[in-house]
Amino acid sequence: MSNKNIVLCSDGTGNKGGYGSDSNVYKTYKAVDVTSGKAHQFTFYDQGVGTDKSDTSKNKYWTAMSGAFGFGFQKNVLHLYHFLARCYVPGDNIFLFGFSRGAATVRAFAGFLNACGLIDPKHFLKTDGSIDSAVLSGLVKQAMTCYGTGNPNQHQQFKKQFAFQDPNHAPDGNLKIHFVGVWDTVSALGFPKDFSVLLQGFGRSMDWLTDHSPWWKHSFYDYKLNNAIQNAYHAIAIDDDRETFHPLVWDERGYDHYVEQVWFAGVHSNVGGGYPRTGMSDVALVWMLEKAMAHGLVIYDDVLASYRDGANIYDKLYDSRDGLAMYYRYGPRNLAELSKDSKTGKWLLKNDADIAIHRSAFRKILEVSEAYAPDGLPPKFNVVDHVFDANNPPAAAASKVVLTVDTSAKSAAWQQLSAEADAVINARKHLYVWFSELTMAIILASWFMWVYPPDSVTNLTSGGFSGSISDLLRYLTPVFFENFIRYVVEVHGWISLLMLGTLAALYYRRNSLLNKLDQTCQDMATLIKLVLTAQKNSAQP
């Protein structure tokens, strides 16, 4: 039997394939050809952190906490390890796909394999060739415990004693991973950190817990590129405004194999999928699938055709901070800053390469009718694209630089506009603090009045206009807020007027800053167009 492709897919937080809008991970899982006989391929799909493994959640509160704090992260890593240990044979090609925290999962899994190797089947196979599941589970648990020590010497000892060894496919126990493809890697906790200074102590406690608890400890995971990975691809979102969801860009320095990190238009799930309208995410999906196909993955022709037909860069660009997501700390993505080492400030891209932006995103910037002008663009970047050739797959693996945008000829204007954009962004960050603190003050006051109802509320007889307003608000909100609403609307109406005026002022200020930032970004996009025109004119004889 020929060697097979083993495809491991790990979904993002809250994503559960087949229920609602599917992410690119689940769509990849369903697209892999496992029936036609064109290739021998095994697939495994692991739904995201914060989803119950049964069809219906048995404990919705635990599920919600898991999604917020990543309590199930280790379990997801172990799911991948168990499946691979059961089906890998020498010469198999390992493909890893992940989105969001699922991307962090497959990257951590690759780090786990690099540290401790893949357990050799001889240690868990029975004499009849069947798998002893209890022995395998014990060895995997032992491997994770060893990995968690962060001690390279212990890692090497475990690898030498238990790991699969092969001079071609796992030299010194370092199992080769053929392909890693991730969309918008997020490793931070989903909880909106610094939601309020009143909750900073709680946030720090959760950070300590996830760094030190034996159940939820995360700090030892290695998300880096290691040289056991033969090909690595990362599709990253340009437009997400949540600081908690800043992407974990790969450090390419010291990596000896092929890597691409390309930025796409859209917010987090506009790139990784999961929204009802999938035109933008299908652009990044097709890009990734064609990369994988160039490295030997076989996809159903009709499924790929449907994804290509659905890809539309002009589809809906969602707001990542819409609804309750507004409470995630505001922090637009600065592409250049995210491409630097957060501790040393050194550039992460190999050979000091410029940031790569996908041609579809750049086309969206140039389209006058779209008015798409992202903040955070660097003053110099490459526009990349590729043409997939099914008859010559290796040629399709590498993206080509079709254009280099360099605003150095207009550096003074660019710097001025960048400074204006930064000033607006900082003002919005301060506005976020005011809004979040006001929200927390209302919640705490409501809690206090719910536990200790004021006499003025207890003895109140509702009636009149204020009573009608109070009744309406209490009908629309949880009972938790009832006493607070009656107090500020019926007992001391001036408080409700003050609150209403404050909210109106914050709303007006927010819209004013939004419009100013949009205009500044439009001016930066116009400057890019002027630079391109000048480049074209200078290139003409």
C-alpha positions as CSV (number, residue, x, y, z in Angstrom):
1,M,0.0,0.0,0.0
2,S,1.3,3.5,-0.9
3,N,2.1,6.1,1.7
4,K,-0.9,8.1,2.9
5,N,-1.7,11.7,3.7
6,I,-2.8,12.1,7.3
7,V,-4.8,15.3,7.7
8,L,-5.4,16.7,11.2
9,C,-7.8,19.6,11.5
10,S,-8.2,21.7,14.7
11,D,-11.0,24.2,14.8
12,G,-11.2,27.6,16.5
13,T,-12.8,28.6,19.8
14,G,-16.6,27.9,19.7
15,N,-16.4,26.4,16.2
16,K,-18.2,23.1,15.8
17,G,-18.3,21.8,12.2
18,G,-21.6,20.9,10.8
19,Y,-23.5,23.1,13.3
20,G,-24.2,26.6,11.9
21,S,-21.7,28.4,9.8
22,D,-18.5,26.3,9.1
23,S,-15.0,27.6,9.5
24,N,-12.3,27.0,6.9
25,V,-10.9,24.2,9.0
26,Y,-14.1,22.2,8.8
27,K,-14.5,23.0,5.1
28,T,-11.0,21.8,4.5
29,Y,-11.8,18.6,6.4
30,K,-14.8,18.0,4.3
31,A,-12.9,18.9,1.1
32,V,-10.2,16.2,1.4
33,D,-10.8,13.4,-1.0
34,V,-11.1,10.2,1.0
35,T,-13.4,8.2,-1.3
36,S,-12.3,8.4,-5.0
37,G,-9.2,6.3,-4.7
38,K,-7.0,9.0,-6.2
39,A,-4.9,9.0,-3.0
40,H,-4.8,7.2,0.3
41,Q,-5.8,9.9,2.8
42,F,-7.0,9.8,6.5
43,T,-8.7,12.8,8.1
44,F,-9.4,13.8,11.6
45,Y,-11.4,16.8,12.8
46,D,-11.3,18.2,16.4
47,Q,-13.9,20.9,17.2
48,G,-12.8,24.0,18.9
49,V,-12.2,24.9,22.6
50,G,-15.4,25.9,24.2
51,T,-17.6,23.4,22.4
52,D,-19.1,20.3,24.0
53,K,-18.1,17.0,22.2
54,S,-21.7,15.7,22.3
55,D,-24.5,17.0,20.0
56,T,-26.0,18.9,22.9
57,S,-24.0,20.7,25.6
58,K,-24.5,19.0,29.0
59,N,-22.9,21.8,30.9
60,K,-23.3,25.1,29.1
61,Y,-21.5,27.1,31.9
62,W,-18.4,24.9,31.7
63,T,-18.5,25.1,28.0
64,A,-18.6,28.9,28.1
65,M,-15.7,29.0,30.6
66,S,-13.7,26.7,28.5
67,G,-14.2,29.0,25.5
68,A,-13.2,32.0,27.5
69,F,-10.1,30.6,29.3
70,G,-8.9,27.8,27.1
71,F,-9.4,25.1,29.7
72,G,-9.7,22.4,27.1
73,F,-6.6,23.4,25.1
74,Q,-4.4,20.5,26.3
75,K,-7.2,18.0,25.6
76,N,-7.3,19.2,22.0
77,V,-3.6,18.8,21.6
78,L,-3.8,15.2,23.0
79,H,-6.7,14.4,20.6
80,L,-4.3,15.1,17.7
81,Y,-1.5,13.1,19.2
82,H,-3.7,10.0,19.9
83,F,-5.0,9.9,16.4
84,L,-1.5,10.3,14.8
85,A,0.0,7.7,17.0
86,R,-2.7,5.2,16.0
87,C,-2.4,5.6,12.3
88,Y,1.1,6.9,11.3
89,V,3.5,4.6,9.5
90,P,6.9,5.6,8.1
91,G,6.6,7.7,4.9
92,D,3.2,9.1,5.6
93,N,2.7,12.8,5.0
94,I,1.4,14.8,7.9
95,F,-0.9,17.8,7.1
96,L,-2.0,20.1,10.0
97,F,-4.7,22.7,9.6
98,G,-6.0,25.1,12.3
99,F,-7.9,28.4,12.8
100,S,-7.7,30.9,15.7
101,R,-6.9,28.9,18.9
102,G,-7.1,25.8,16.7
103,A,-4.2,27.2,14.8
104,A,-2.4,27.6,18.1
105,T,-3.4,24.0,18.9
106,V,-1.7,22.6,15.8
107,R,1.3,24.8,16.3
108,A,1.6,23.6,19.9
109,F,1.1,20.0,18.7
110,A,4.0,20.5,16.2
111,G,6.1,21.8,19.1
112,F,5.0,18.8,21.2
113,L,6.1,16.4,18.5
114,N,9.4,18.2,18.1
115,A,10.1,18.1,21.8
116,C,9.1,14.5,22.6
117,G,8.6,12.8,19.3
118,L,5.8,10.4,18.3
119,I,5.5,7.2,20.5
120,D,6.7,4.1,18.6
121,P,3.9,1.6,18.1
122,K,6.1,-1.2,19.5
123,H,5.4,0.3,22.9
124,F,1.6,0.0,22.7
125,L,0.8,-2.8,20.3
126,K,-0.4,-6.2,21.6
127,T,1.1,-9.4,20.3
128,D,-1.8,-9.8,17.9
129,G,-1.0,-6.3,16.4
130,S,-4.0,-4.5,18.0
131,I,-3.6,-1.3,19.9
132,D,-3.6,-1.4,23.7
133,S,-5.5,1.8,24.3
134,A,-4.8,1.9,28.0
135,V,-1.0,1.6,27.5
136,L,-1.1,4.2,24.7
137,S,-3.1,6.7,26.9
138,G,-0.6,6.2,29.7
139,L,2.4,6.8,27.4
140,V,0.8,9.9,25.9
141,K,0.0,11.3,29.4
142,Q,3.7,10.6,30.3
143,A,4.8,12.4,27.1
144,M,2.7,15.5,28.0
145,T,4.0,15.5,31.5
146,C,7.6,15.4,30.1
147,Y,6.8,18.2,27.6
148,G,5.4,20.3,30.4
149,T,8.7,20.3,32.3
150,G,10.2,22.5,29.6
151,N,13.4,20.6,30.2
152,P,15.2,19.7,26.9
153,N,17.3,17.0,28.6
154,Q,14.1,15.2,29.8
155,H,12.6,15.7,26.3
156,Q,15.6,14.0,24.7
157,Q,15.5,11.1,27.2
158,F,11.8,10.5,26.5
159,K,12.4,10.7,22.8
160,K,15.3,8.3,22.9
161,Q,13.4,5.8,25.0
162,F,9.9,5.9,23.5
163,A,9.8,7.9,20.2
164,F,9.6,6.5,16.7
165,Q,13.0,6.7,15.0
166,D,13.7,6.6,11.2
167,P,16.7,8.0,9.4
168,N,14.5,9.5,6.6
169,H,11.2,10.4,8.3
170,A,12.1,10.9,12.0
171,P,15.9,11.3,12.4
172,D,16.8,11.2,16.1
173,G,13.1,11.0,16.8
174,N,12.3,14.3,15.1
175,L,9.2,13.4,13.1
176,K,8.9,15.4,9.9
177,I,5.7,17.3,9.4
178,H,5.0,17.8,5.7
179,F,2.6,20.8,5.8
180,V,1.2,23.2,8.4
181,G,-1.5,25.6,7.3
182,V,-3.1,28.0,9.7
183,W,-5.5,30.9,9.6
184,D,-5.1,33.8,12.0
185,T,-3.4,32.1,14.9
186,V,-4.6,33.4,18.3
187,S,-3.0,32.1,21.5
188,A,-4.3,34.7,24.0
189,L,-7.3,33.9,26.3
190,G,-10.6,34.7,24.8
191,F,-11.6,36.7,28.0
192,P,-11.5,40.5,27.2
193,K,-8.5,41.4,29.3
194,D,-8.5,44.8,31.0
195,F,-12.2,45.0,30.4
196,S,-12.1,47.3,33.5
197,V,-9.4,48.3,36.0
198,L,-11.9,46.8,38.5
199,L,-11.2,43.4,36.9
200,Q,-7.5,43.7,36.3
201,G,-6.8,41.7,39.5
202,F,-9.1,38.9,38.3
203,G,-7.4,39.0,34.9
204,R,-4.0,38.7,36.4
205,S,-5.2,35.8,38.6
206,M,-6.4,34.0,35.5
207,D,-3.1,34.7,33.8
208,W,-1.3,33.1,36.7
209,L,-3.7,30.2,36.8
210,T,-3.1,29.4,33.1
211,D,0.6,29.7,33.5
212,H,1.0,27.6,36.6
213,S,-2.0,25.3,37.1
214,P,-1.2,21.6,36.1
215,W,-4.6,21.4,34.5
216,W,-4.6,24.6,32.4
217,K,-1.0,25.6,32.2
218,H,-0.2,27.0,28.8
219,S,3.2,28.7,29.1
220,F,5.3,25.7,28.2
221,Y,3.7,25.2,24.7
222,D,6.0,25.9,21.8
223,Y,4.2,27.7,19.0
224,K,7.3,28.4,17.0
225,L,8.4,27.2,13.6
226,N,10.7,24.2,14.1
227,N,12.8,22.6,11.3
228,A,10.8,19.3,11.5
229,I,8.0,21.3,9.7
230,Q,8.8,21.1,5.9
231,N,6.2,23.7,4.6
232,A,4.4,26.4,6.6
233,Y,1.6,28.7,5.5
234,H,-0.2,31.4,7.6
235,A,-3.1,33.5,6.4
236,I,-3.6,36.5,8.7
237,A,-6.4,39.0,9.0
238,I,-5.7,42.7,8.4
239,D,-8.8,44.3,10.0
240,D,-9.6,42.8,13.3
241,D,-9.9,45.5,16.1
242,R,-9.7,43.3,19.2
243,E,-6.4,43.5,21.0
244,T,-7.0,40.2,22.7
245,F,-7.2,38.6,19.3
246,H,-3.9,39.9,17.9
247,P,-2.3,37.2,15.8
248,L,0.8,35.2,16.7
249,V,3.0,35.8,13.7
250,W,5.6,33.1,13.2
251,D,9.2,33.9,13.9
252,E,10.9,32.8,10.6
253,R,14.5,33.5,11.7
254,G,16.5,30.3,11.9
255,Y,13.8,28.3,10.0
256,D,15.4,26.4,7.1
257,H,12.4,25.4,5.1
258,Y,9.6,27.1,3.1
259,V,7.2,29.5,4.9
260,E,4.7,32.1,3.7
261,Q,2.8,34.5,5.9
262,V,0.3,36.5,3.9
263,W,-2.2,39.1,5.1
264,F,-5.8,39.1,3.8
265,A,-8.6,41.6,4.0
266,G,-11.1,41.1,6.7
267,V,-11.5,40.5,10.4
268,H,-10.6,37.3,12.2
269,S,-13.5,35.1,10.9
270,N,-13.5,36.9,7.5
271,V,-10.2,35.0,7.0
272,G,-10.7,31.8,9.0
273,G,-14.4,31.4,8.3
274,G,-17.4,31.0,10.5
275,Y,-19.6,33.8,9.4
276,P,-22.8,33.2,7.4
277,R,-21.5,35.1,4.4
278,T,-18.3,33.4,3.3
279,G,-17.1,35.2,0.2
280,M,-14.1,36.8,1.9
281,S,-13.1,33.7,4.0
282,D,-13.3,31.6,0.8
283,V,-10.5,33.7,-0.7
284,A,-8.2,32.6,2.1
285,L,-9.6,29.1,2.0
286,V,-8.9,28.6,-1.7
287,W,-5.4,30.1,-1.2
288,M,-4.6,27.5,1.5
289,L,-6.1,24.5,-0.3
290,E,-4.1,25.3,-3.4
291,K,-1.0,25.5,-1.4
292,A,-1.8,22.1,0.2
293,M,-2.6,20.6,-3.2
294,A,0.8,21.8,-4.5
295,H,2.3,19.7,-1.7
296,G,0.3,16.5,-2.5
297,L,-3.1,16.9,-0.8
298,V,-6.0,15.6,-3.0
299,I,-9.2,17.7,-2.8
300,Y,-12.6,16.9,-4.3
301,D,-12.8,18.7,-7.7
302,D,-16.4,19.8,-7.2
303,V,-15.9,21.0,-3.7
304,L,-12.8,23.1,-4.7
305,A,-14.8,24.5,-7.7
306,S,-17.6,25.6,-5.3
307,Y,-15.2,27.3,-3.0
308,R,-13.6,29.1,-6.0
309,D,-17.0,30.2,-7.2
310,G,-17.9,31.5,-3.8
311,A,-14.7,33.4,-3.2
312,N,-15.5,37.1,-3.3
313,I,-13.3,39.8,-1.7
314,Y,-16.2,42.3,-2.0
315,D,-18.5,40.2,0.2
316,K,-19.4,41.5,3.7
317,L,-16.6,42.7,5.9
318,Y,-17.9,42.1,9.4
319,D,-17.3,44.2,12.5
320,S,-15.3,42.2,15.0
321,R,-16.5,44.3,17.9
322,D,-20.2,44.3,17.1
323,G,-22.7,43.6,19.8
324,L,-21.3,42.4,23.1
325,A,-17.9,42.0,21.4
326,M,-17.6,45.8,21.9
327,Y,-16.2,44.9,25.4
328,Y,-13.1,43.4,23.9
329,R,-10.3,45.9,24.3
330,Y,-10.0,48.1,21.2
331,G,-6.7,47.6,19.5
332,P,-6.4,47.6,15.7
333,R,-3.7,45.5,14.1
334,N,-0.4,47.3,13.2
335,L,1.1,44.9,10.7
336,A,4.6,46.1,11.2
337,E,4.5,46.0,15.0
338,L,3.0,42.5,14.9
339,S,5.8,41.3,12.7
340,K,8.4,42.2,15.3
341,D,9.6,40.3,18.3
342,S,7.6,41.8,21.2
343,K,10.6,41.7,23.5
344,T,13.5,42.7,21.3
345,G,11.8,44.6,18.5
346,K,13.6,42.6,15.9
347,W,12.0,41.7,12.6
348,L,10.5,38.2,12.5
349,L,10.4,37.6,8.8
350,K,13.2,35.7,7.1
351,N,15.9,37.7,5.4
352,D,14.2,40.9,6.6
353,A,11.5,40.4,4.0
354,D,8.8,42.9,3.6
355,I,5.3,42.2,4.8
356,A,3.2,40.3,2.2
357,I,-0.4,41.4,1.4
358,H,-2.5,39.2,-0.8
359,R,-3.4,40.7,-4.1
360,S,-7.2,40.4,-3.4
361,A,-6.8,42.8,-0.4
362,F,-4.8,45.3,-2.4
363,R,-7.3,45.1,-5.2
364,K,-10.0,46.0,-2.6
365,I,-7.9,49.0,-1.5
366,L,-7.7,50.3,-5.1
367,E,-11.4,49.8,-5.8
368,V,-12.9,53.3,-5.6
369,S,-16.4,52.0,-4.9
370,E,-15.4,49.9,-2.0
371,A,-13.9,52.7,0.2
372,Y,-11.8,50.0,1.8
373,A,-8.8,51.6,3.6
374,P,-7.4,49.5,6.5
375,D,-5.4,51.1,9.3
376,G,-2.1,49.6,10.3
377,L,-0.6,49.2,6.8
378,P,3.2,49.5,6.7
379,P,4.9,52.2,4.6
380,K,6.4,49.4,2.4
381,F,4.9,46.0,1.6
382,N,4.8,43.4,-1.2
383,V,1.6,42.4,-3.0
384,V,1.7,38.7,-3.6
385,D,-0.4,36.2,-5.7
386,H,-0.1,32.8,-7.2
387,V,-1.5,31.0,-10.2
388,F,-2.3,27.3,-9.4
389,D,-1.3,24.9,-12.2
390,A,-2.7,21.5,-11.6
391,N,-0.3,20.1,-14.2
392,N,2.8,21.5,-12.4
393,P,1.9,21.5,-8.7
394,P,5.3,22.4,-7.3
395,A,5.3,25.7,-9.3
396,A,2.1,26.6,-7.5
397,A,3.5,26.3,-4.0
398,A,5.2,29.7,-3.9
399,S,3.5,33.0,-4.1
400,K,4.9,35.5,-6.5
401,V,5.6,39.2,-5.7
402,V,3.5,41.1,-8.3
403,L,4.2,44.5,-6.9
404,T,6.1,46.3,-4.2
405,V,4.5,49.4,-2.7
406,D,7.0,51.8,-1.3
407,T,5.8,55.2,0.1
408,S,9.3,56.4,0.8
409,A,8.9,59.0,-1.9
410,K,6.0,60.4,0.1
411,S,7.5,59.6,3.5
412,A,6.7,63.0,5.1
413,A,3.0,62.8,4.1
414,W,2.8,59.1,5.1
415,Q,4.4,59.8,8.5
416,Q,2.0,62.7,9.1
417,L,-1.1,60.5,8.2
418,S,0.3,57.6,10.4
419,A,0.7,60.0,13.3
420,E,-2.9,61.2,12.8
421,A,-4.2,57.7,12.7
422,D,-2.3,56.7,15.9
423,A,-3.7,59.8,17.7
424,V,-7.3,58.7,16.8
425,I,-6.6,55.1,17.8
426,N,-5.2,56.2,21.1
427,A,-8.3,58.4,21.7
428,R,-10.5,55.5,20.9
429,K,-8.6,53.4,23.4
430,H,-9.2,56.0,26.1
431,L,-12.9,56.1,25.1
432,Y,-13.1,52.3,25.5
433,V,-11.7,52.7,29.1
434,W,-14.4,55.3,30.0
435,F,-17.1,53.1,28.5
436,S,-16.0,49.9,30.1
437,E,-15.6,51.6,33.5
438,L,-19.1,53.1,33.2
439,T,-20.5,49.6,32.4
440,M,-18.7,48.1,35.4
441,A,-20.0,50.8,37.7
442,I,-23.6,50.1,36.6
443,I,-23.1,46.3,37.0
444,L,-21.6,46.7,40.5
445,A,-24.3,49.2,41.6
446,S,-27.0,46.9,40.3
447,W,-25.5,44.0,42.1
448,F,-25.4,46.0,45.4
449,M,-29.0,47.2,45.1
450,W,-30.1,43.7,44.1
451,V,-28.6,42.2,47.3
452,Y,-29.4,45.2,49.5
453,P,-32.5,46.9,48.1
454,P,-32.7,50.6,49.1
455,D,-35.7,51.5,51.3
456,S,-36.6,54.2,48.7
457,V,-37.1,51.4,46.1
458,T,-38.8,48.9,48.5
459,N,-41.4,51.4,49.5
460,L,-41.9,52.9,46.0
461,T,-45.3,53.0,44.4
462,S,-44.8,53.0,40.6
463,G,-46.8,55.3,38.4
464,G,-46.7,58.2,36.0
465,F,-44.3,58.7,33.1
466,S,-41.1,57.6,35.0
467,G,-42.9,54.5,36.1
468,S,-43.8,53.6,32.5
469,I,-40.2,54.1,31.4
470,S,-39.0,52.0,34.4
471,D,-41.4,49.2,33.5
472,L,-40.2,49.1,29.9
473,L,-36.5,49.0,30.9
474,R,-37.2,46.3,33.5
475,Y,-39.0,44.3,30.9
476,L,-36.0,44.5,28.5
477,T,-33.3,43.7,31.0
478,P,-32.6,40.8,33.5
479,V,-34.1,41.0,36.9
480,F,-30.6,41.7,38.3
481,F,-31.0,45.3,37.2
482,E,-34.6,45.9,38.5
483,N,-33.8,47.8,41.7
484,F,-31.1,49.9,40.0
485,I,-33.5,50.9,37.2
486,R,-36.2,51.9,39.7
487,Y,-33.7,53.8,41.7
488,V,-32.2,55.9,38.9
489,V,-35.4,56.3,36.9
490,E,-38.2,56.7,39.5
491,V,-36.5,57.8,42.7
492,H,-33.7,59.9,41.4
493,G,-34.5,60.7,37.8
494,W,-31.7,63.2,37.4
495,I,-29.2,60.2,37.6
496,S,-30.8,58.6,34.6
497,L,-30.7,61.9,32.7
498,L,-27.0,62.2,33.6
499,M,-26.3,58.7,32.5
500,L,-28.2,59.2,29.2
501,G,-26.3,62.4,28.5
502,T,-23.0,60.6,29.2
503,L,-23.8,57.7,26.9
504,A,-24.9,60.1,24.2
505,A,-21.6,62.0,24.5
506,L,-19.6,58.8,24.4
507,Y,-21.6,57.6,21.3
508,Y,-21.1,61.0,19.6
509,R,-17.4,61.0,20.4
510,R,-17.0,57.4,19.1
511,N,-18.7,58.2,15.8
512,S,-16.6,61.3,15.4
513,L,-13.4,59.3,16.0
514,L,-14.6,56.6,13.6
515,N,-15.2,59.1,10.9
516,K,-11.9,60.8,11.4
517,L,-10.0,57.5,11.3
518,D,-11.9,56.4,8.2
519,Q,-10.9,59.7,6.5
520,T,-7.3,59.4,7.5
521,C,-7.1,55.8,6.2
522,Q,-8.8,56.9,3.0
523,D,-6.1,59.6,2.7
524,M,-3.4,56.9,3.2
525,A,-5.0,54.8,0.5
526,T,-5.1,57.8,-1.9
527,L,-1.4,58.3,-1.1
528,I,-0.7,54.7,-2.1
529,K,-2.5,55.2,-5.4
530,L,-0.5,58.3,-6.1
531,V,2.7,56.4,-5.4
532,L,1.6,53.7,-7.8
533,T,0.9,56.2,-10.5
534,A,4.3,57.8,-10.0
535,Q,5.9,54.3,-10.2
536,K,4.1,53.5,-13.5
537,N,5.0,56.9,-15.0
538,S,8.7,56.5,-14.1
539,A,8.7,53.0,-15.6
540,Q,7.5,54.3,-19.0
541,P,10.2,55.1,-21.6
